[in-house]
Amino acid sequence: MLGHTHSFLTLRDNYLILDDMSVIRSAGLRGFRATVAELGGNAEEFAAAAGLPIAALDADDLLVSDEAMALTLEIAADRMHRPDLGLRIGARQDLSMLGPLALAIRNSPTLADALECTSRYLFVHARSLSLTLEPDPYGDRAVTALHYGVRAGLPSLVQGTDLGLAFLHRTLLRLVDGPYGLRSVELPYHPPAPRAIYEEFFGAPVRFDRPVAMLRVPGSLATRAVPGGDEHLNRLAIAFLAEQAADAGGSLVPQVRAAVEQLLATGTPDIAAVARLMTLHPRTLQRRLAAEHTGFATILDEVRRAEARRYLTTTDLPMSQIASLLGLSEQSTFTRSCQRWWDTTPSAVRRDHARARP
């Protein structure tokens, strides 16, 4: 992903925006088109005015300028005279828009684990956004503040911040399957929408013109279990996110390779399993890999070859066990693969490596 390099502010079409901002997954606009249509607006017109690719309105995995996305929301709210647009869109969104991060969150043991994971890996979804747990600004030791916002030095635009807080609020409701004890909502501006609209949406007091955007929640909330979590899926998703975070480029190949590596020892990783871990449709995954002039079968074969050499040269594991770790059903399949990769047998690869060592 591209990083934010400076905070030079400009004024375009009477909207305060930021030059050279980072990118964000277009999933952040999920629900925008439908909401605008309900309100009688033209989503494509607003996107074009902000310089946002029209394709971003209907796809989750485009990397777009978060400047353009934030500006699209501001333009739409202003031209339709709907100051609560961010809240309306937030009511349509769900956790799946966060991609692989959603899988880790849903399968966290507790809310503390879910929030820690979100804090660590939210930048995979949007480089400039952050979520941190902080002491209560009013000194209440029984309260924790969830500080949501953009990186220091960036402006907190109304609709984007409203949308983010609305999404966070609804996600917490779903994770604990009901009210979670929200104490108050803090907003770093005086929005054009009436306070009553905010308080009806959040079901809690809302304070304007505060230093930062945050939700004040009970400190005990972090200890609550996330119902229906799967520890194994949580570990796989976090391992994949760690690999994905290490990849600074926009290529999908390293992410698919990381997913295959995580799933390999659990059985034969097919494209459906990898697509699920990446929260993509299998056909979307195939199409994006084809655009990078490769395919899932090629990546799987490359990972197996690398893992096979590692097992053969660094362990004394039996050939049958190595075959199993590679997701191969039979040792004979492993032997044929070695013949194709190196024109020799797995035993010969191990023997030749041993002879070459000092």
C-alpha positions in Angstrom: 0.0 0.0 0.0 1.0 3.6 -0.5 1.9 5.5 2.6 1.0 9.0 3.7 4.1 11.2 3.1 3.0 14.7 4.0 0.0 16.6 5.2 -0.2 19.5 2.8 -3.8 20.7 2.8 -5.6 22.1 -0.2 -9.1 23.4 -0.9 -11.0 21.9 -3.8 -14.6 22.7 -4.7 -15.0 24.2 -1.2 -14.1 20.9 0.5 -11.1 20.5 2.8 -9.1 17.5 1.6 -5.6 16.1 1.9 -3.1 15.7 -0.9 -1.1 12.5 -1.2 -3.2 10.4 1.2 -2.8 6.7 1.5 -5.1 4.1 -0.2 -8.0 2.2 1.2 -10.0 -0.9 0.1 -13.1 0.2 -1.8 -15.1 -2.1 0.5 -15.2 1.0 2.7 -17.9 2.3 0.4 -20.1 -0.8 0.6 -23.7 0.4 0.8 -23.0 3.8 -0.6 -24.7 3.3 -4.0 -27.8 1.8 -2.4 -28.1 4.5 0.2 -27.7 7.3 -2.3 -30.3 5.7 -4.7 -32.8 5.5 -1.8 -32.2 9.2 -1.2 -32.7 10.1 -4.8 -29.1 10.9 -5.6 -26.7 9.8 -8.3 -23.8 7.9 -6.8 -21.7 7.9 -10.0 -22.0 11.7 -10.3 -20.7 12.2 -6.7 -17.8 9.7 -7.3 -16.8 11.4 -10.5 -16.9 14.8 -8.8 -14.5 13.5 -6.2 -12.2 11.7 -8.7 -13.1 8.3 -7.4 -13.2 5.4 -9.9 -16.8 4.5 -10.7 -15.8 0.8 -10.4 -15.1 1.4 -6.7 -18.8 1.7 -6.1 -19.4 -2.0 -6.9 -16.2 -3.7 -5.9 -14.6 -4.5 -2.5 -11.0 -5.0 -3.5 -9.9 -2.0 -5.4 -7.3 0.2 -3.8 -8.4 3.8 -4.0 -7.4 7.1 -2.6 -8.9 7.6 0.8 -8.9 11.3 -0.1 -11.3 10.6 -3.0 -13.4 8.2 -0.8 -13.8 10.8 2.0 -14.5 13.5 -0.5 -17.2 11.4 -2.2 -19.1 11.1 1.1 -18.8 14.8 1.8 -20.0 15.8 -1.7 -22.9 13.4 -1.6 -24.1 14.5 1.9 -23.8 18.2 0.9 -25.6 17.9 -2.5 -28.4 15.7 -1.2 -28.8 17.8 2.0 -28.4 14.6 4.0 -26.0 15.4 6.9 -26.6 12.0 8.4 -25.3 10.2 5.3 -22.4 8.5 7.1 -24.7 7.0 9.7 -27.1 5.8 7.1 -24.3 4.0 5.2 -22.9 2.6 8.4 -26.2 1.0 9.1 -25.8 -1.1 5.9 -22.3 -2.3 6.4 -21.1 -5.4 8.1 -17.8 -6.9 9.4 -17.1 -8.8 6.2 -16.0 -5.5 4.5 -12.7 -5.8 6.5 -11.6 -8.8 4.4 -9.2 -11.2 6.1 -9.3 -9.1 9.3 -13.0 -9.9 9.7 -12.2 -13.6 9.9 -9.7 -12.9 12.7 -12.1 -10.7 14.6 -15.1 -13.0 14.4 -13.0 -15.9 15.7 -11.3 -14.1 18.5 -11.8 -15.6 22.0 -12.7 -12.3 23.7 -13.4 -8.7 22.7 -10.0 -7.7 24.0 -8.4 -10.1 21.5 -10.7 -8.8 18.7 -9.8 -5.2 19.5 -6.1 -5.9 19.8 -6.2 -7.6 16.4 -8.1 -4.7 14.9 -5.7 -2.2 16.3 -2.7 -4.1 15.0 -4.0 -4.9 11.5 -6.6 -2.2 10.6 -3.9 -0.6 8.4 -4.1 -3.6 6.1 -7.6 -2.3 5.2 -6.7 1.4 5.3 -3.3 2.8 6.0 -4.4 6.1 7.5 -7.0 4.7 10.0 -6.4 3.6 13.5 -8.3 2.1 16.5 -6.7 2.3 19.9 -7.8 1.6 23.5 -7.1 4.5 25.9 -8.0 5.6 29.4 -11.2 7.4 29.8 -10.7 11.2 29.1 -13.0 12.0 32.0 -11.0 9.9 34.5 -13.6 7.2 35.1 -11.6 4.1 35.8 -14.5 1.8 35.0 -14.6 3.2 31.4 -12.3 2.6 28.5 -12.2 4.8 25.4 -12.1 3.3 21.9 -10.3 6.0 19.9 -11.1 5.8 16.2 -9.6 8.2 13.7 -7.2 9.1 11.0 -3.4 9.4 11.5 -2.3 12.5 13.4 -2.2 15.6 11.2 -5.0 14.5 8.9 -8.4 16.2 9.1 -11.4 14.3 10.6 -14.0 14.8 7.9 -17.6 14.5 9.2 -19.1 11.8 7.0 -16.1 9.5 7.0 -15.8 9.7 10.8 -19.5 9.2 11.3 -19.4 6.2 9.0 -16.4 4.7 10.9 -18.0 5.1 14.3 -21.3 3.8 13.1 -19.6 0.7 11.7 -17.6 0.2 15.0 -20.8 0.6 17.1 -22.8 -1.9 15.0 -19.8 -4.4 15.0 -19.6 -4.4 18.8 -23.4 -5.0 19.0 -23.0 -8.0 16.7 -19.9 -9.4 18.4 -21.5 -9.5 21.9 -25.0 -10.2 20.5 -26.7 -7.2 22.0 -26.1 -3.9 23.9 -22.6 -3.5 25.2 -23.0 -0.6 27.6 -22.0 2.3 25.5 -21.5 5.3 27.8 -21.1 8.1 25.3 -20.0 9.0 21.8 -17.3 11.8 21.4 -17.1 13.7 18.1 -14.3 16.0 17.1 -16.6 18.5 15.3 -20.0 20.0 15.5 -21.8 18.2 12.7 -24.7 19.6 10.7 -27.0 16.8 11.7 -29.1 17.3 14.9 -27.8 15.8 18.1 -31.0 13.8 18.4 -30.3 11.8 15.2 -26.9 10.7 16.6 -28.3 9.8 20.0 -31.1 7.8 18.4 -28.6 5.9 16.3 -26.1 5.1 19.1 -28.6 4.9 22.0 -26.2 7.0 24.2 -25.3 10.6 24.9 -23.3 12.3 22.1 -20.9 15.1 22.8 -19.7 17.5 20.0 -16.4 19.4 19.6 -14.4 17.0 21.6 -10.6 16.5 21.0 -10.9 13.2 19.2 -13.5 10.7 17.9 -14.2 7.8 20.4 -16.7 5.5 21.9 -16.6 5.3 25.7 -17.4 1.8 26.8 -17.3 -0.2 30.1 -13.7 -1.4 31.0 -15.1 -4.9 31.6 -16.3 -5.1 28.0 -12.9 -6.4 26.9 -13.3 -9.6 28.9 -16.5 -10.6 27.2 -16.3 -13.7 25.1 -17.0 -13.5 21.3 -19.7 -16.2 20.7 -19.1 -18.9 18.1 -15.4 -18.2 17.7 -13.0 -20.8 16.3 -9.5 -20.7 17.7 -8.0 -22.5 14.8 -9.5 -20.1 12.2 -8.4 -17.2 14.4 -4.7 -18.4 14.4 -4.8 -19.0 10.6 -6.3 -15.6 9.9 -3.8 -13.7 12.2 -0.8 -15.6 10.6 -2.1 -14.7 7.2 -2.6 -11.0 8.2 1.0 -10.9 9.5 2.3 -12.2 6.2 0.0 -9.8 4.3 1.2 -6.9 6.4 4.8 -7.6 5.6 4.0 -7.3 1.9 4.2 -3.6 1.0 3.2 -4.1 -2.7 -0.1 -4.4 -4.3 0.4 -7.9 -5.7 -2.0 -10.6 -4.6 0.5 -13.4 -5.1 2.4 -13.0 -1.8 -1.0 -13.0 0.0 -2.2 -16.2 -1.7 1.2 -17.8 -1.0 0.9 -16.9 2.7 -2.6 -18.3 2.8 -1.5 -21.6 1.1 1.4 -21.9 3.6 -1.0 -21.5 6.5 -3.5 -24.0 5.2 -1.0 -26.6 3.8 -0.5 -28.7 6.9 -4.2 -28.9 7.6 -4.9 -30.8 4.4 -5.1 -30.0 0.7 -5.6 -26.2 0.3 -8.0 -25.8 -2.5 -8.8 -22.4 -4.0 -12.2 -22.3 -2.2 -10.4 -22.5 1.2 -7.8 -19.9 0.3 -10.5 -17.6 -1.1 -12.5 -18.0 2.2 -9.5 -17.0 4.2 -9.0 -13.9 2.1 -12.8 -13.3 2.0 -12.9 -13.3 -1.8 -15.0 -15.2 -4.2 -13.0 -18.0 -5.8 -13.7 -16.6 -9.2 -12.5 -13.2 -8.2 -9.3 -14.7 -6.8 -8.8 -16.6 -10.1 -9.4 -13.5 -12.1 -7.0 -11.3 -10.1 -4.2 -14.0 -10.2 -4.7 -14.3 -14.0 -4.2 -10.5 -14.2 -0.8 -11.1 -12.6 0.0 -13.8 -15.2 -0.2 -16.7 -12.8 -2.8 -19.1 -11.3 -3.7 -20.8 -8.0 -2.3 -24.2 -9.1 1.0 -22.6 -10.0 1.3 -20.9 -6.6 0.3 -24.1 -4.8 3.0 -26.0 -6.7 5.6 -23.4 -5.9 4.8 -23.5 -2.2 4.9 -27.3 -2.1 8.3 -27.3 -3.9 9.8 -24.8 -1.4 8.3 -26.6 1.6 9.5 -30.0 0.3 13.1 -28.8 -0.1 12.9 -27.4 3.4 11.7 -30.6 5.0 14.1 -32.7 3.0 17.2 -30.7 3.8 16.5 -29.6 7.4 14.6 -32.5 9.0 14.8 -36.3 9.2 11.0 -36.7 8.8 9.9 -39.8 6.9 8.8 -39.3 3.3 5.2 -40.3 4.1 5.0 -37.6 6.7 6.5 -35.0 4.4 3.9 -36.0 1.8 1.2 -35.4 4.3 2.5 -32.1 5.4 2.5 -31.0 1.8 -1.2 -31.9 1.5 -0.4 -34.9 -0.8 -2.5 -38.0 -0.2 0.2 -40.6 -1.1 4.0 -40.8 -0.9 4.1 -41.9 -4.5 2.5 -38.5 -5.5 5.3 -36.8 -3.6 7.9 -38.9 -5.4 6.5 -38.0 -8.8 6.4 -34.3 -7.8 10.1 -34.4 -6.9 10.9 -36.0 -10.3 9.1 -33.1 -12.0 10.7 -30.4 -9.8 14.3 -31.6 -9.7 14.5 -34.6 -12.0 15.4 -36.8 -9.1 13.9 -38.6 -6.1 13.2 -37.1 -2.6 15.8 -39.5 -1.1 18.4 -38.3 -3.5 17.7 -34.6 -2.7 18.2 -35.4 1.0 21.3 -37.5 0.4 22.9 -34.9 -1.9 22.3 -32.1 0.6 23.9 -34.2 3.4 27.0 -34.9 1.3 27.3 -31.2 0.4 27.4 -30.1 4.1 30.9 -29.6 5.6 
